[in-house]
Amino acid sequence: MVPFNSCPLNAAELMTESSVSVIFFMPIGNSLDPFIQMCEKGINVSAALFPGLKIARVYPYSDDYVHEYIKFAAMRGHEYIVGAGSYYADAFDKIADAFPDKHFIVIDAKSSKKNVKGIIFNNKEAGVLAGAVAGILTSNNKIGFIGGRETGIIFDFEKGFAEGIKKHNKKAELTVKYISKGNDGYTNQKAGFEIADAMYKNGADIIFAAAGASGLGSIEAARLNKKMIIGVDADQDELARGIVMTSIIKRLDTSIVNLLQSIATAKYDSKETVYNLANVGFALSNFTYSKNKIGKEKLDKIYDELFNLKRKYEYSERSKLSGPSDNKSYKPRRGKYKPGQVFRR
């Protein structure tokens, strides 16, 4: 279920007299990529909720001619042009001034252009949560991180992951490997498998792969080696039951529904939107197949850390790790955690 931040809509609010055209430039990759799956989920839900919108998708084969594709879409009359993936930020910045009457939106990145809206996910926070899980679950203090592409977003995941591990397990050793410097790092399942397999054979017992569809290869390596792994972007627990311990779900679906609702109700603005742990930009999957293996004591530690991080990041618009730990007046509103519970502000 998509945890909408929106309120129920009145029919009068929807723009039914004239169709508004929105075109999505999807991530370069394939349908197995969990990032793409979450985007598709948001688009499909929105298409049902907002029939007044004309929604189209473009799946580029490569990033070689992305600028030309986007120019063509703008010239064809699409009012709203959405790029799902940080690499669209550069393309939008280069052509936005030539189309001042068009609205560009980039998901998972920001822009300084007035007509380019940034929808930002604080990936460092997600990394911290994944690191806490890994630091708590490792039994031999050897942990791996696999990045798909050498880029800022994945560096944020890595940095947060290292900090989360250190907080809960100062003895743990972290091994880091990247697949590529280009977008092909998100589609190379063979490399994802080989890197993870080598990490497991060198002693790692849990890995976090922020690598798109390449991470599917890492999950297969975890299954064959009977080791642990943490899923990313979508709920990947079903892919290897009891092997994928949990998934760090990136609520791309929610961000797209909220964006398209603002367009459908004529409430769109180009201000930057930030999603984080505090406003349910990220969530843990339910531990459906791993809770018995993990045990109650460690599960409680993970849930406690999730609540602590949520509380910490609630204090800033752009969440940072330096939260209000010294604020004595703050009283957390915590009840008993239920698996699958959605945390709301």
N, C-alpha and C positions, 0 to 999 in steps of 0.2 A: 504494500500500500504506500502511496506517495504521501509524505507528511506535509500537506500544503500549509503554507503560512497565510494563505488567502482566506478571506471571508466568503460566505455564500454569495452568489451573484444574483442580482435581479435581472430579469430579461431585458428591462429597459436600459440597462447599463451596457449591453453588448452592441457593437457596431454592426447592425444587420443591413443597413441601407446600402452600404458600399463595401465591397470586399477589400481587405488590406492584404497585400502580398508580402510574405516573409519567405526568404530563401536561406537554407542552412548549407554551409560548406562544411561537410563532415570531416572527421579526422582521416588522415591518410592511413589506410590499413584494411582490415577485413572485419566481418561481422562477429568474429570470435573475440575481438578486443573488448574487454569489460567497459572501457571508457565509452566506446561506441554504443554498447548495449544500453548503458544508462541514458545516453543522449536520445537514443531511439525510443526508449520508454517514455521520456518526457515529451517528445514530439507526438507520439501516438496518443497519449492521454490528452494532450492539448488539442489535437485535431478533433477529438470527441467532445471536449468541453466548449471549444470556441469555433463552431462551424462557420462563422463569418470570416475567418482567416483563410487565406489561400496559402498553404504551406508546401514548399518544395524543398527537395534535397539535392545536393550535388556531392558525389563521391569522387574526388580527384584520384587519378591513378598514381600521380607523383606530385611533388611540390614545384616542378619545373615551370609550369605555366599558370600557377595559381593566380598571379596578378592579372593575367589576361582573362581568366574565368570570372574573376570578381568584377572587373571593368565591364565585361559583357553583361553580367547580371544587373549592374547598376544602370546601364544604358537601356536594358530591356524593361525598365520600369518597376523593379522590385523596390518597395519603400524601405524595407528592413532587411539587412544583410548580416547574417550571423555566422561567425567562424567558430567552430567547436574545436578548440585546441590553441595553445599559446602561440604556435608558429603563425597564426593568422594575424597577430597583432602587427607584425612588421608590414605585411601586405596592406592592411587597412590604413596604417599610418602613411604609407606612400601614396595612396590614391584618394584618401578622404577629402583633401582640400579641393580636388577636382570635381567632387560631387557633394557640395555643401548641403543640398536638400535631401540627401539620403542619410539613413540612420544605420550605422555600423555597430555591431555588438561582437565582442570577442570574449569567449568563455575560457576561463583559466588564465587570464592575462589582463594587463591594464594598458591604457594609452593616454597620451597627453592631448590628443586631438578632441576638439569640442564635440564633434559628431560621431565619436567612437566611444561607446560605453564599455567599460571593463566589468566583467563578472568574475570576481576573484575568489579562489579557494585558498585558504591558508594551509598549504600542504605541509608546512613544518609542524603544525599542530597534529595533523594526521600521522606524521612520522613519529612524533613523541608518543602518541597512543600506541602505535605499532611497536615501538621500542620498549614501552612498558610491558606489553604482552610478552615480547621475546625475552626480556630480562627476567620476568617472573617464571616463564615456562622452561627455559633452558636448564638442562640437568648437568651439562658438562662445561658451561660457560664459553661455548664457541658458537658464534652467531654470524650469519651472512646477510649481506644486502646486495641486491642486483638491480642496477639502474638500466632502463632501456636506452636512454639517450643522455649524453652529457649536456644538460641544459638546466637553466635556473630552477624550474619546477621540480625536477628530480633531485637536484642538489638540496632543495629545501626538505624533501622527503628524507634524504640521507642524513642531513644535519639534525633534524628532529628525532630520527630513529636513534642516532648515537646518543643524544641527550636523554631520551627515554630509557635506554638501556642503562646508562650510567647512573641514573637516579635509583634504579631498583637493583642493580647488580654491578657493583664496582669491580668485580673480578672478571667480568665477561670480556672476551676478545672479539672484536668486530672485523670481519673481512669484507671488503667492498670491491665489486667489479662492475664495470659498465660494458654494455654490448656494443654501442656505436656512438659516433658523434652526430649521426643523422637520424631521420625519422624511421629508417629501416630497423633501428633498434627496438621498435615497438612491434615488429612483425616477424621476428626471427626466432621461431620456437626452437629450432635446432640449437642456436646459441644459448637460449634460455635454459635448455636442458643440460647442455654440456657444462656450463658454468656452475649451475646448481649441483650437478652430479659430482663435479670436482670438489666443491665446497663440502658436500656431505662426506665424501671419501677422505677428506682431510680433517674430519672431526666435527664439523658444524652439525648441530642437531635441530636448528630452526633457522629459516631464511625468510626474509621479506623481499619480494620482487616487485618493484615499482616499474614495470616494463611492458604494460599493455598486453597484447596477445603473446608476446615472447614469454610472459610469465606462465603461460599454459605449459610450456616445456619444462619450466622449473617445478610446476606442480607434479608433472609426470615423474620427474627425477625424485621428488620427495616420496611419491607413492612407491617407486621401485626400491628406494633405499629405506623405506619404512621410517622416515624422519618427518619432522614437522615443518609446516610452511604457513605463512599468513597471506590471505588473499587481498586483492586491491581493487578499488573502484566499484565493483559489483559484488554481490554475495556469491562467492565461489566455493562455499563450503560443500555443496553437492558434488563438485567435480572430483573430490577425493575424500570420501567420508572418513572422519577421524584422523585425517592427515592434514587437511586445511583446518587449522585450529579455530580460526575466526577470520573474518574479512573486514578490512577498513573500507566501508562503503562511502563513496563520494556521491552526495546527493545532486548529481548533475540533472537528474530527472526533475527534482523539485525546482531547481534554478530555472529550468526551461519553462516549466508550467507557470511559475511566477512571472517570468519575462513575458510570455505570450498572453497571460491574463492582463498585464499592464498595457499591452498593445491593443488587445481586443476591447478594453474598456476606456481607451483614449487617456490613459494615465501614465504612459511611458515618459521617462525622462532619461537623460544621458548620464546621470550621476553614477559613479562607481558603486557597485554592490559587492559586499564582502560576505562570504559564507565561511563559517568556522565551527568548531566544536560547540560553542555556546549557542548558536542559532540553528543547530541540527544540520550544518553543512556536511558533517561526517557522522557516521554511526558505526557501531560494531554489529556484526551479524550475531545470530542467536546462540552460537555454540551448540547447535542442535545435535551434531554428531561427535562432538569432542568433550562435552561437559563431564561425562563419566571418566574419561581418560585424564582430564585436568584435575578433577577433584574439587570439593567445596572450598577448601582453604585458599587455593590459588585463584579460583573463580572470584571469591570475595575480594581478594587483593586487586584483581583486574577491575571489578565493578567499582571498588572504592576509588581507584585511580581515575576511572572515567568520570565519576562525580567530582573529584577534586579538580581535574583539568577543566571540566565544564564550568565549575564555579570560578576558577582562576581566570579563564578567558572571558568571562562575562563582564569583566570590569573595563574592557577597552573596546572601542569601535573596531580597531584593527588589532586583533589579539596578539599579545606578546607573552613570552614565557615569564617575564618579571611581573607576576600578578600580586594581589594584595594579601600576601601571607601574614602581614602584620596587622591587618584590619581586625581588631578584636570585636567590633560591633557586628560583624557579619555572622549571620546564623543560617547555615545551609538548610534549604527546604528539602530534606531527603526523606523519602519513605523507603519501604522495602523494594528492591529492584526485582522486576519481573522480566524474564527473557523476552526479547522482542519489543520491550517498552521503548516508545519514542520520547526523547527528551526535548522539551519545549521551553522556550523562554518564559 
